[in-house]
């Protein structure tokens, strides 16, 4: 395992231990509403602190971009951290959440870890070296037809300016696929695409820490990732489409008629 990936795994497992410990007594977890329908708990903050401490102990000169504490430091190496993706699920005892850690070098993601503490599933990838689940190589599914595909998504929950366009996409997706799932943790959904548990995924309005690790997992597992037009702007736009190569193309085709000007790359 690449030494930088090894440190990221160590950080993710430390965060996972904090999260698992907290699940035993969710009633005492302190929660604040950051924005409408967007929550943060003291568990998010404690997990993030553990991750950052672990990363900076090993690489004190690296910079950090973390969901709760924001950006810190200046370096060509930047760790992109979501300490608990799926906080709302976690707070309800719904076991679909994950720790997501990615390392970007000069703007290109080179290492990825997504850790599901509830199932002890560890997804890892190093650019050019493939994607793994619990040290076993993973590939995207072999599905080529949208009609037989299981597609993941996330409902808009913070910003509702594109909700009509989203619902139009969802309606067509429901009509043209084997099923649509909305588990509520985008990082884990992307890991599921990499592992072949989902054949594709799309969502609007995500943050870079939701996507960075999952996108590398998918490309290293043989899948494709892009924005709503198939371009490489998803990390800036927050709008992402991912899937097996054939399903990815089919998803873009289905989404295209519903792209309002605000959803287009240019």
MARFI-676226 format. One line per 3 residues: for each residue x, y, z of N, C-alpha, C. Coordinates in nm, 3 decimals. Layout:
X:Y:Z:X:Y:Z:X:Y:Z | ...;
//
This chain:
0.085:-0.120:0.000:0.000:0.000:0.000:0.088:0.125:0.000 | 0.050:0.223:-0.078:0.125:0.349:-0.084:0.130:0.411:0.056 | 0.248:0.463:0.098:0.260:0.517:0.235:0.157:0.626:0.268;
0.125:0.712:0.171:0.026:0.817:0.197:-0.114:0.758:0.213 | -0.143:0.655:0.135:-0.272:0.586:0.149:-0.280:0.516:0.286 | -0.168:0.461:0.327:-0.162:0.393:0.457:-0.198:0.488:0.571;
-0.146:0.610:0.565:-0.177:0.711:0.668:-0.325:0.749:0.662 | -0.379:0.761:0.539:-0.521:0.795:0.524:-0.610:0.685:0.583 | -0.571:0.560:0.562:-0.646:0.447:0.619:-0.643:0.454:0.772;
-0.525:0.481:0.825:-0.510:0.493:0.971:-0.602:0.604:1.025 | -0.605:0.717:0.955:-0.690:0.831:0.996:-0.838:0.794:0.988 | -0.876:0.726:0.880:-1.017:0.688:0.862:-1.062:0.590:0.970;
-0.975:0.496:1.004:-1.011:0.398:1.108:-1.023:0.465:1.246 | -0.939:0.562:1.272:-0.950:0.636:1.399:-1.085:0.710:1.407 | -1.121:0.773:1.296:-1.251:0.842:1.290:-1.365:0.742:1.305;
-1.351:0.627:1.240:-1.453:0.524:1.248:-1.475:0.474:1.390 | -1.367:0.464:1.466:-1.379:0.421:1.607:-1.459:0.522:1.688 | -1.435:0.650:1.663:-1.509:0.757:1.732:-1.658:0.748:1.696;
-1.686:0.729:1.568:-1.825:0.720:1.521:-1.894:0.599:1.581 | -1.827:0.483:1.576:-1.889:0.360:1.629:-1.916:0.371:1.779 | -1.823:0.434:1.849:-1.843:0.451:1.994:-1.966:0.537:2.021;
-1.985:0.640:1.940:-2.098:0.732:1.958:-2.232:0.666:1.926 | -2.232:0.566:1.838:-2.360:0.502:1.802:-2.424:0.430:1.920 | -2.345:0.400:2.023:-2.400:0.328:2.139:-2.491:0.416:2.222;
-2.475:0.549:2.207:-2.558:0.640:2.288:-2.587:0.767:2.209 | -2.666:0.752:2.105:-2.695:0.865:2.016:-2.773:0.977:2.086 | -2.843:0.942:2.194:-2.925:1.043:2.263:-2.844:1.157:2.322;
-2.716:1.132:2.349:-2.636:1.238:2.413:-2.546:1.312:2.312 | -2.557:1.277:2.184:-2.477:1.347:2.082:-2.533:1.488:2.061 | -2.446:1.587:2.074:-2.487:1.728:2.056:-2.492:1.760:1.906;
-2.601:1.824:1.864:-2.624:1.851:1.722:-2.655:1.999:1.701 | -2.601:2.054:1.592:-2.637:2.190:1.550:-2.680:2.186:1.405 | -2.771:2.275:1.367:-2.813:2.287:1.228:-2.728:2.395:1.163;
-2.642:2.354:1.068:-2.555:2.449:0.998:-2.636:2.536:0.904 | -2.730:2.472:0.835:-2.819:2.539:0.742:-2.944:2.452:0.735 | -3.042:2.495:0.660:-3.165:2.415:0.650:-3.132:2.272:0.607;
-3.177:2.176:0.687:-3.158:2.033:0.656:-3.012:1.990:0.650 | -2.922:2.066:0.710:-2.779:2.034:0.706:-2.725:2.039:0.849 | -2.691:1.920:0.902:-2.658:1.910:1.044:-2.510:1.877:1.066;
-2.461:1.921:1.181:-2.328:1.882:1.226:-2.338:1.842:1.373 | -2.266:1.737:1.408:-2.267:1.691:1.547:-2.127:1.702:1.605 | -2.119:1.689:1.738:-1.986:1.690:1.799:-1.905:1.567:1.755;
-1.974:1.463:1.706:-1.904:1.345:1.654:-1.833:1.380:1.522 | -1.900:1.456:1.435:-1.835:1.503:1.311:-1.705:1.577:1.346 | -1.716:1.667:1.443:-1.600:1.751:1.478:-1.488:1.668:1.541;
-1.524:1.576:1.629:-1.422:1.493:1.695:-1.355:1.402:1.592 | -1.433:1.344:1.502:-1.378:1.257:1.398:-1.286:1.337:1.305 | -1.329:1.457:1.268:-1.246:1.540:1.180:-1.114:1.577:1.248;
-1.121:1.610:1.375:-1.000:1.645:1.450:-0.902:1.528:1.452 | -0.954:1.407:1.472:-0.869:1.288:1.475:-0.804:1.263:1.340 | -0.880:1.283:1.234:-0.827:1.264:1.098:-0.715:1.364:1.071;
-0.743:1.491:1.096:-0.645:1.596:1.066:-0.518:1.577:1.149 | -0.535:1.543:1.275:-0.419:1.520:1.362:-0.333:1.406:1.306 | -0.397:1.298:1.264:-0.324:1.183:1.210:-0.251:1.218:1.081;
-0.318:1.291:0.992:-0.256:1.329:0.864:-0.138:1.423:0.884 | -0.157:1.522:0.972:-0.051:1.623:0.991:0.065:1.573:1.074 | 0.041:1.473:1.157:0.154:1.409:1.229:0.250:1.347:1.128;
0.192:1.286:1.024:0.275:1.220:0.922:0.328:1.319:0.819 | 0.244:1.418:0.782:0.278:1.513:0.675:0.246:1.655:0.720 | 0.330:1.711:0.809:0.299:1.843:0.868:0.293:1.958:0.767;
0.354:1.941:0.650:0.356:2.049:0.551:0.236:2.045:0.456 | 0.155:1.940:0.464:0.041:1.929:0.372:-0.073:2.021:0.415 | -0.156:2.059:0.319:-0.272:2.143:0.351:-0.398:2.055:0.364;
-0.501:2.115:0.422:-0.625:2.044:0.453:-0.744:2.120:0.397 | -0.839:2.048:0.340:-0.972:2.103:0.309:-1.072:2.007:0.372 | -1.134:2.051:0.481:-1.222:1.963:0.557:-1.361:2.025:0.569;
-1.463:1.940:0.574:-1.601:1.990:0.572:-1.629:2.084:0.688 | -1.588:2.048:0.808:-1.627:2.127:0.924:-1.532:2.243:0.953 | -1.402:2.224:0.932:-1.306:2.329:0.969:-1.255:2.410:0.850;
-1.292:2.369:0.729:-1.254:2.448:0.611:-1.111:2.422:0.565 | -1.053:2.522:0.499:-0.920:2.508:0.440:-0.813:2.559:0.536 | -0.699:2.488:0.539:-0.587:2.529:0.624:-0.457:2.489:0.557;
-0.360:2.580:0.561:-0.228:2.551:0.506:-0.222:2.575:0.356 | -0.099:2.574:0.305:-0.077:2.594:0.162:0.030:2.496:0.117 | -0.007:2.411:0.023:0.085:2.307:-0.023:0.033:2.253:-0.156;
0.123:2.191:-0.234:0.075:2.124:-0.356:0.004:1.993:-0.321 | 0.018:1.950:-0.196:-0.057:1.834:-0.145:-0.172:1.884:-0.057 | -0.294:1.843:-0.091:-0.409:1.883:-0.010:-0.494:1.760:0.022;
-0.520:1.741:0.151:-0.611:1.635:0.196:-0.754:1.690:0.196 | -0.844:1.616:0.134:-0.985:1.657:0.124:-1.067:1.561:0.210 | -1.126:1.615:0.317:-1.178:1.530:0.425:-1.326:1.554:0.452;
-1.402:1.447:0.454:-1.538:1.448:0.508:-1.540:1.347:0.623 | -1.542:1.395:0.747:-1.527:1.303:0.860:-1.647:1.212:0.881 | -1.765:1.257:0.835:-1.886:1.176:0.852:-1.986:1.217:0.745;
-1.980:1.147:0.632:-2.074:1.175:0.524:-2.201:1.094:0.550 | -2.312:1.162:0.565:-2.436:1.095:0.603:-2.470:1.121:0.749 | -2.441:1.243:0.796:-2.465:1.277:0.937:-2.611:1.256:0.978;
-2.704:1.294:0.892:-2.846:1.278:0.926:-2.879:1.130:0.946 | -2.828:1.043:0.858:-2.846:0.899:0.877:-2.790:0.855:1.011 | -2.665:0.895:1.038:-2.598:0.859:1.163:-2.680:0.899:1.285;
-2.732:1.021:1.284:-2.806:1.072:1.400:-2.936:0.995:1.424 | -2.987:0.931:1.320:-3.110:0.852:1.334:-3.082:0.703:1.353 | -2.954:0.667:1.361:-2.921:0.525:1.375:-2.942:0.446:1.246;
-2.949:0.516:1.133:-2.966:0.453:1.003:-2.826:0.423:0.949 | -2.786:0.297:0.938:-2.643:0.264:0.920:-2.592:0.279:0.778 | -2.599:0.401:0.727:-2.548:0.431:0.592:-2.475:0.564:0.599;
-2.349:0.558:0.635:-2.264:0.676:0.647:-2.119:0.632:0.635 | -2.030:0.726:0.613:-1.891:0.687:0.588:-1.795:0.802:0.616 | -1.670:0.765:0.633:-1.558:0.859:0.640:-1.496:0.865:0.501;
-1.471:0.985:0.450:-1.411:0.999:0.317:-1.286:1.086:0.325 | -1.176:1.033:0.275:-1.048:1.106:0.274:-0.983:1.089:0.138 | -0.945:1.200:0.076:-0.873:1.196:-0.052:-0.751:1.285:-0.043;
-0.648:1.251:-0.120:-0.530:1.336:-0.130:-0.518:1.387:-0.272 | -0.513:1.519:-0.285:-0.496:1.584:-0.415:-0.353:1.637:-0.425 | -0.286:1.605:-0.536:-0.150:1.656:-0.560:-0.154:1.743:-0.685;
-0.130:1.872:-0.666:-0.137:1.970:-0.775:-0.271:1.961:-0.848 | -0.378:1.946:-0.769:-0.512:1.947:-0.825:-0.563:1.815:-0.879 | -0.482:1.710:-0.870:-0.523:1.577:-0.918:-0.530:1.482:-0.800;
-0.645:1.416:-0.784:-0.662:1.324:-0.671:-0.581:1.197:-0.697 | -0.494:1.164:-0.602:-0.403:1.050:-0.619:-0.428:0.936:-0.520 | -0.492:0.966:-0.406:-0.520:0.864:-0.305:-0.664:0.880:-0.259;
-0.729:0.768:-0.227:-0.869:0.774:-0.182:-0.898:0.665:-0.080 | -0.969:0.705:0.025:-1.019:0.611:0.125:-1.164:0.646:0.156 | -1.251:0.548:0.150:-1.387:0.562:0.203:-1.408:0.446:0.299;
-1.438:0.480:0.423:-1.452:0.377:0.527:-1.593:0.379:0.584 | -1.657:0.264:0.577:-1.792:0.245:0.633:-1.777:0.179:0.769 | -1.784:0.257:0.878:-1.757:0.199:1.010:-1.866:0.102:1.057;
-1.988:0.119:1.008:-2.096:0.030:1.050:-2.073:-0.113:1.000 | -2.015:-0.126:0.880:-1.992:-0.259:0.821:-1.845:-0.298:0.819 | -1.758:-0.208:0.866:-1.614:-0.228:0.860:-1.567:-0.255:0.716;
-1.626:-0.182:0.622:-1.586:-0.190:0.482:-1.488:-0.078:0.451 | -1.373:-0.116:0.398:-1.268:-0.018:0.366:-1.243:-0.017:0.216 | -1.280:0.092:0.150:-1.258:0.111:0.007:-1.133:0.197:-0.010;
-1.039:0.153:-0.093:-0.915:0.229:-0.112:-0.875:0.232:-0.259 | -0.806:0.338:-0.297:-0.752:0.348:-0.433:-0.631:0.438:-0.435 | -0.533:0.401:-0.516:-0.419:0.485:-0.550:-0.421:0.502:-0.701;
-0.404:0.625:-0.748:-0.412:0.650:-0.893:-0.315:0.558:-0.967 | -0.369:0.487:-1.065:-0.287:0.398:-1.147:-0.267:0.259:-1.089 | -0.323:0.233:-0.970:-0.300:0.103:-0.906:-0.427:0.025:-0.876;
-0.541:0.073:-0.925:-0.665:-0.001:-0.905:-0.738:0.037:-0.777 | -0.858:-0.017:-0.762:-0.943:0.010:-0.646:-0.967:-0.120:-0.570 | -0.983:-0.107:-0.438:-0.993:-0.225:-0.352:-1.101:-0.207:-0.247;
-1.162:-0.319:-0.209:-1.253:-0.325:-0.094:-1.198:-0.432:-0.001 | -1.157:-0.389:0.119:-1.097:-0.482:0.216:-0.986:-0.566:0.152 | -0.899:-0.496:0.077:-0.781:-0.554:0.013:-0.810:-0.647:-0.104;
-0.937:-0.657:-0.146:-0.972:-0.734:-0.265:-1.000:-0.637:-0.381 | -0.944:-0.665:-0.497:-0.961:-0.577:-0.613:-1.109:-0.569:-0.652 | -1.156:-0.451:-0.681:-1.295:-0.433:-0.723:-1.302:-0.371:-0.862;
-1.412:-0.402:-0.932:-1.439:-0.346:-1.063:-1.583:-0.300:-1.067 | -1.610:-0.202:-1.151:-1.750:-0.164:-1.173:-1.823:-0.283:-1.235 | -1.955:-0.280:-1.230:-2.033:-0.392:-1.283:-2.018:-0.403:-1.434;
-2.065:-0.514:-1.487:-2.056:-0.537:-1.632:-2.182:-0.490:-1.705 | -2.274:-0.425:-1.635:-2.400:-0.385:-1.699:-2.376:-0.282:-1.809 | -2.447:-0.302:-1.918:-2.432:-0.210:-2.031:-2.564:-0.142:-2.067;
-2.675:-0.194:-2.017:-2.807:-0.138:-2.050:-2.864:-0.064:-1.931 | -2.916:0.054:-1.956:-2.977:0.132:-1.849:-3.098:0.061:-1.790 | -3.174:-0.008:-1.875:-3.300:-0.068:-1.828:-3.277:-0.179:-1.725;
-3.158:-0.238:-1.721:-3.129:-0.342:-1.622:-3.041:-0.290:-1.508 | -3.018:-0.159:-1.505:-2.925:-0.101:-1.408:-2.993:-0.049:-1.281 | -2.922:-0.062:-1.171:-2.964:-0.003:-1.043:-2.884:0.127:-1.026;
-2.955:0.238:-1.013:-2.892:0.370:-1.013:-2.909:0.437:-0.877 | -2.803:0.494:-0.826:-2.808:0.569:-0.701:-2.825:0.718:-0.727 | -2.879:0.788:-0.630:-2.893:0.933:-0.641:-2.899:0.993:-0.501;
-2.904:1.124:-0.497:-2.927:1.196:-0.372:-3.024:1.307:-0.401 | -3.125:1.322:-0.317:-3.221:1.431:-0.337:-3.157:1.564:-0.300 | -3.190:1.672:-0.370:-3.146:1.805:-0.324:-3.200:1.829:-0.183;
-3.112:1.873:-0.093:-3.157:1.895:0.045:-3.116:2.030:0.102 | -3.023:2.098:0.035:-2.980:2.230:0.082:-3.031:2.340:-0.010 | -3.012:2.320:-0.140:-3.051:2.420:-0.238:-3.158:2.360:-0.329;
-3.262:2.437:-0.352:-3.375:2.383:-0.426:-3.399:2.456:-0.559 | -3.299:2.532:-0.604:-3.318:2.609:-0.727:-3.334:2.519:-0.851 | -3.275:2.398:-0.847:-3.283:2.309:-0.962:-3.374:2.189:-0.937;
-3.463:2.203:-0.839:-3.541:2.085:-0.799:-3.635:2.037:-0.909 | -3.690:2.127:-0.989:-3.779:2.085:-1.097:-3.702:2.004:-1.202 | -3.583:2.051:-1.236:-3.499:1.978:-1.332:-3.462:1.841:-1.275;
-3.428:1.840:-1.145:-3.392:1.713:-1.081:-3.508:1.613:-1.084 | -3.629:1.660:-1.051:-3.744:1.569:-1.049:-3.776:1.517:-1.189 | -3.752:1.599:-1.291:-3.771:1.553:-1.429:-3.671:1.441:-1.461;
-3.547:1.458:-1.416:-3.446:1.353:-1.434:-3.487:1.226:-1.359 | -3.532:1.244:-1.235:-3.572:1.130:-1.152:-3.688:1.053:-1.216 | -3.785:1.126:-1.266:-3.900:1.063:-1.331:-3.855:0.975:-1.447;
-3.769:1.029:-1.533:-3.721:0.951:-1.647:-3.633:0.835:-1.603 | -3.557:0.856:-1.495:-3.471:0.750:-1.442:-3.557:0.635:-1.391 | -3.665:0.667:-1.322:-3.754:0.563:-1.268:-3.818:0.482:-1.380;
-3.848:0.548:-1.492:-3.913:0.481:-1.605:-3.817:0.393:-1.684 | -3.688:0.426:-1.682:-3.593:0.364:-1.775:-3.485:0.278:-1.711 | -3.497:0.251:-1.579:-3.396:0.170:-1.511:-3.463:0.057:-1.433;
-3.380:-0.031:-1.377:-3.433:-0.138:-1.292:-3.473:-0.086:-1.155 | -3.422:0.031:-1.117:-3.455:0.088:-0.988:-3.365:0.204:-0.954 | -3.413:0.293:-0.868:-3.336:0.408:-0.820:-3.330:0.400:-0.668;
-3.212:0.423:-0.613:-3.193:0.417:-0.467:-3.136:0.550:-0.417 | -3.181:0.591:-0.297:-3.131:0.714:-0.236:-3.094:0.685:-0.091 | -2.976:0.625:-0.067:-2.939:0.588:0.070:-2.901:0.707:0.159;
-2.846:0.816:0.103:-2.822:0.935:0.184:-2.679:0.963:0.224 | -2.582:0.898:0.158:-2.440:0.929:0.183:-2.366:0.917:0.050 | -2.345:1.030:-0.016:-2.293:1.029:-0.154:-2.158:0.959:-0.165;
-2.069:0.979:-0.069:-1.937:0.915:-0.076:-1.951:0.764:-0.082 | -2.039:0.710:0.001:-2.061:0.565:0.004:-2.131:0.518:-0.124 | -2.223:0.598:-0.176:-2.288:0.564:-0.303:-2.184:0.550:-0.415;
-2.089:0.642:-0.418:-1.985:0.637:-0.521:-1.896:0.514:-0.503 | -1.865:0.481:-0.378:-1.789:0.359:-0.350:-1.865:0.236:-0.398 | -1.998:0.239:-0.384:-2.081:0.127:-0.429:-2.078:0.113:-0.580;
-2.069:0.225:-0.652:-2.053:0.217:-0.797:-1.921:0.148:-0.830 | -1.814:0.187:-0.761:-1.683:0.126:-0.784:-1.685:-0.024:-0.760 | -1.763:-0.066:-0.658:-1.768:-0.207:-0.620:-1.872:-0.287:-0.699;
-1.945:-0.220:-0.789:-2.045:-0.289:-0.869:-2.177:-0.312:-0.799 | -2.197:-0.252:-0.682:-2.324:-0.265:-0.610:-2.431:-0.174:-0.671 | -2.389:-0.062:-0.724:-2.473:0.024:-0.808:-2.408:0.031:-0.945;
-2.489:0.046:-1.048:-2.436:0.054:-1.184:-2.409:0.198:-1.228 | -2.470:0.293:-1.157:-2.450:0.434:-1.189:-2.501:0.521:-1.076 | -2.473:0.650:-1.086:-2.510:0.745:-0.981:-2.514:0.885:-1.040;
-2.605:0.968:-0.990:-2.601:1.111:-1.025:-2.656:1.192:-0.908 | -2.603:1.311:-0.891:-2.654:1.402:-0.787:-2.614:1.545:-0.822 | -2.693:1.639:-0.771:-2.666:1.782:-0.789:-2.625:1.843:-0.656;
-2.539:1.945:-0.662:-2.511:2.028:-0.545:-2.425:1.966:-0.438 | -2.332:1.879:-0.477:-2.241:1.818:-0.379:-2.120:1.909:-0.356 | -2.044:1.877:-0.252:-1.918:1.947:-0.223:-1.801:1.857:-0.262;
-1.684:1.917:-0.276:-1.567:1.840:-0.323:-1.536:1.723:-0.230 | -1.557:1.742:-0.098:-1.527:1.633:-0.005:-1.626:1.517:-0.015 | -1.741:1.540:-0.076:-1.836:1.430:-0.100:-1.791:1.342:-0.216;
-1.715:1.401:-0.310:-1.689:1.336:-0.438:-1.545:1.291:-0.460 | -1.448:1.358:-0.399:-1.307:1.340:-0.438:-1.262:1.194:-0.429 | -1.283:1.131:-0.315:-1.236:0.993:-0.296:-1.317:0.897:-0.383;
-1.449:0.913:-0.385:-1.534:0.822:-0.462:-1.506:0.826:-0.610 | -1.478:0.945:-0.663:-1.450:0.957:-0.806:-1.324:0.879:-0.844 | -1.219:0.887:-0.762:-1.097:0.811:-0.792:-1.124:0.661:-0.781;
-1.199:0.619:-0.681:-1.234:0.477:-0.669:-1.300:0.427:-0.797 | -1.395:0.505:-0.849:-1.469:0.462:-0.968:-1.378:0.453:-1.091 | -1.297:0.554:-1.114:-1.211:0.550:-1.234:-1.109:0.438:-1.222;
-1.058:0.413:-1.101:-0.963:0.304:-1.081:-1.030:0.167:-1.091 | -1.163:0.165:-1.075:-1.238:0.039:-1.089:-1.292:0.021:-1.231 | -1.253:0.110:-1.323:-1.291:0.094:-1.462:-1.415:0.170:-1.504;
-1.465:0.258:-1.417:-1.584:0.337:-1.449:-1.549:0.476:-1.499 | -1.652:0.553:-1.525:-1.636:0.690:-1.572:-1.707:0.787:-1.479 | -1.652:0.907:-1.467:-1.708:1.011:-1.381:-1.702:1.143:-1.457;
-1.809:1.222:-1.448:-1.809:1.353:-1.511:-1.918:1.440:-1.451 | -1.930:1.561:-1.506:-2.042:1.646:-1.465:-2.165:1.606:-1.547 | -2.270:1.686:-1.543:-2.395:1.648:-1.609:-2.385:1.643:-1.761;
-2.278:1.701:-1.815:-2.255:1.695:-1.960:-2.139:1.603:-1.996 | -2.087:1.532:-1.895:-1.979:1.438:-1.920:-1.841:1.500:-1.917 | -1.835:1.630:-1.884:-1.705:1.698:-1.875:-1.644:1.679:-1.736;
-1.524:1.733:-1.720:-1.449:1.707:-1.597:-1.468:1.817:-1.492 | -1.583:1.884:-1.492:-1.603:1.999:-1.404:-1.681:1.965:-1.277 | -1.697:1.838:-1.246:-1.784:1.801:-1.134:-1.733:1.851:-1.000;
-1.602:1.859:-0.981:-1.549:1.904:-0.852:-1.580:2.050:-0.827 | -1.594:2.129:-0.932:-1.628:2.271:-0.915:-1.778:2.296:-0.922 | -1.846:2.223:-1.010:-1.991:2.245:-1.024:-2.070:2.179:-0.911;
-2.017:2.070:-0.857:-2.090:1.994:-0.755:-2.193:1.899:-0.812 | -2.203:1.894:-0.945:-2.299:1.806:-1.012:-2.223:1.690:-1.074 | -2.263:1.567:-1.041:-2.183:1.451:-1.080:-2.268:1.341:-1.141;
-2.210:1.275:-1.239:-2.266:1.153:-1.299:-2.153:1.051:-1.300 | -2.184:0.926:-1.265:-2.082:0.822:-1.262:-2.146:0.689:-1.298 | -2.064:0.597:-1.348:-2.117:0.465:-1.378:-2.021:0.379:-1.458;
-2.068:0.261:-1.495:-1.992:0.179:-1.589:-1.983:0.259:-1.720 | -1.887:0.230:-1.804:-1.871:0.313:-1.925:-1.999:0.327:-2.007 | -2.070:0.218:-2.031:-2.192:0.224:-2.114:-2.307:0.292:-2.037;
-2.319:0.262:-1.909:-2.427:0.322:-1.829:-2.403:0.473:-1.813 | -2.279:0.513:-1.798:-2.243:0.655:-1.788:-2.295:0.732:-1.909 | -2.269:0.679:-2.028:-2.314:0.744:-2.152:-2.466:0.749:-2.157;
-2.530:0.640:-2.117:-2.678:0.635:-2.118:-2.738:0.734:-2.019 | -2.673:0.748:-1.903:-2.721:0.845:-1.803:-2.713:0.987:-1.857 | -2.601:1.020:-1.921:-2.585:1.155:-1.978:-2.693:1.183:-2.082;
-2.724:1.081:-2.161:-2.826:1.096:-2.265:-2.963:1.122:-2.204 | -2.992:1.052:-2.095:-3.122:1.067:-2.029:-3.134:1.202:-1.958 | -3.022:1.248:-1.902:-3.020:1.374:-1.826:-3.025:1.496:-1.918;
-2.965:1.484:-2.036:-2.944:1.599:-2.127:-3.069:1.685:-2.152 | -3.187:1.625:-2.177:-3.304:1.710:-2.206:-3.349:1.798:-2.090 | -3.300:1.769:-1.970:-3.346:1.840:-1.850:-3.245:1.941:-1.797;
-3.139:1.966:-1.876:-3.036:2.059:-1.831:-3.080:2.202:-1.855 | -3.110:2.270:-1.745:-3.140:2.413:-1.752:-3.006:2.488:-1.764 | -3.008:2.615:-1.806:-2.882:2.689:-1.822:-2.792:2.684:-1.699;
-2.850:2.691:-1.581:-2.769:2.689:-1.458:-2.702:2.557:-1.429 | -2.740:2.451:-1.499:-2.680:2.319:-1.477:-2.576:2.284:-1.583 | -2.559:2.370:-1.682:-2.462:2.342:-1.788:-2.324:2.392:-1.748;
-2.222:2.325:-1.800:-2.084:2.357:-1.762:-2.046:2.497:-1.810 | -2.087:2.531:-1.931:-2.042:2.659:-1.989:-2.161:2.738:-2.043;
//
